[in-house]
Amino acid sequence: MKLVLLNMFILIVLISCNQTSEKNPEDDPALVDIKSALVKEVKGFYFVGMKQKIPSIYYYEFESDEVSIVKSNKNEKIYELELAPDGNTFFYLTYKNLNKKIATPEIKGIKIFRYEPAVNKSEITNSLQPAIQLYSYWMDNDRFRVVAVSFDEVVASYINKNTLTFNYFGKLLSDENELFDLVKNGYPVIETPALLTTSPMKRFEVISKNDTLFIRNYYDRSDNNLRLLKNDLVRISWADDLQNVVMMFKLKSEDKTDVSHKIVVYNLLKKKIVKSFEAKGIKNYLLLGDYLIYDLKPSQNYEINIFKLSSLQNIKTISLKDGCALKSLPIR
């Protein structure tokens, strides 16, 4: 009898401990964060579009619902535009022409500019030698990087990789050169910015288990399965509303010249994906305030869609005669 009573007592204690360890969803501190979240007011954004077959910089203003030209120069055609994470400035790369007379085409006349929207002014930061590969990205909120890969002038089997890093205001922080022996080292791997796996308030984190992605809530220690693969994940952005996280995944395609992506919007409180985009030709996106802006290629030319997080609705599609995109257009 004593043994039975002891077992019952232990069972009651275990049940009581389990009940007290359960977290009340209404006490989640993330709810307080969301109520006080400041969503940035966005007046517009910059993008790349064709003007008389010249890659140029355009601006879309939300209030007037108008598109205007910012920069167009046939001797400084836009190669890439990279808007700062805060949306307040951007760098852009230009080129003069593409040398197609050699086996691997070279991008010639490369220049790096920083644009200050507040004063409507561009400043050149550097000029580069012809490159067979050129790309740029923001390393974080304060540092911008440009990578140019070129043939070595002495040894045919060598490749030069020139990496330039700038601060937010365009000051050159470092200029590094690496030499790659194609036979021994192979071609240099394309750099990508680090994934922002943890939310701004440290309440949530994107984690992986056996290559499958989960969203972890540090309040109740729950892990919600996204049913998406870690190896396909290329970018994570946490929204100003502290309630949504946007993730981009690469899609497998036989056509390597037209790589496409999938974008998902995950609601951290609802613990589920509330919207996904898998349209043809998605390349890039911007997350600015309440707007998720992404480019796609539904037909022959690229266009830009504007999606509002608060209403989960597409509110605008921007299209130009010869195409437009957030970062770059194919060199023709």
RAGI-V309038 format. One line per field, one symbol per residue. ss: DSSP state (A for helix, B for strand, O for the rest). psi: psi as a letter, one per 40 degrees, with the letter a starting at -180 (. if undefined). A space follows every 10 residues. Layout:
ss = ???
psi = ???
//
This chain:
ss = OAAAAAAAAA AAAAAAAAAA AOOOAAAOAA AAAAAOOOOO OOOBBBBBBB BOOBBBBBBB BOOOOBBBBB BOOOOOBBBB BBBOOOOOOB BBBBBOBBBO OOOOOBBBOB BBBBBBOOOO BBBBBBBBOO BOBBBBBBOO OOBBBBBBBB BOOOOOOBBB BBBBBBBOOO OBBBBBBBBB BOOOOOOOOO OOOOOOOBOO OOOBBBBBBO OBBBBBBOOO OBBBBBBBBA AABBBBBBOO OOOBBBBBBB OOOOOAAAOO BBBBBBBOOO OBBBBBBOOO OOOOBBBBOO BBBBBBOOOO OOBBBBBBOO OOBBBBBBOO OOOBBOOOOO OO
psi = dddddddddd dddddddddd ehhhdeehed dddddeihhh hhdaiiihih hfehhihihh hddefihihd hhhdegihdi hhhideeeii iihiidihhe eidhihhifh ihihhgddef hihhdiiiih iehhiiihda eehhihhhhi ihedhdeihh hhhhhiidee hhdigihihh hddddahhhh iiiihgdhid efdiihiihf ehiihhhede fihhhefiid eeheihhhid eedihhihhi ihidgeeghi ihhihhhdde fiheiihfih ehdiiihhbe hhhiiigdbd iiihihhhdd efiheihhhi deiiiddiih h.
//
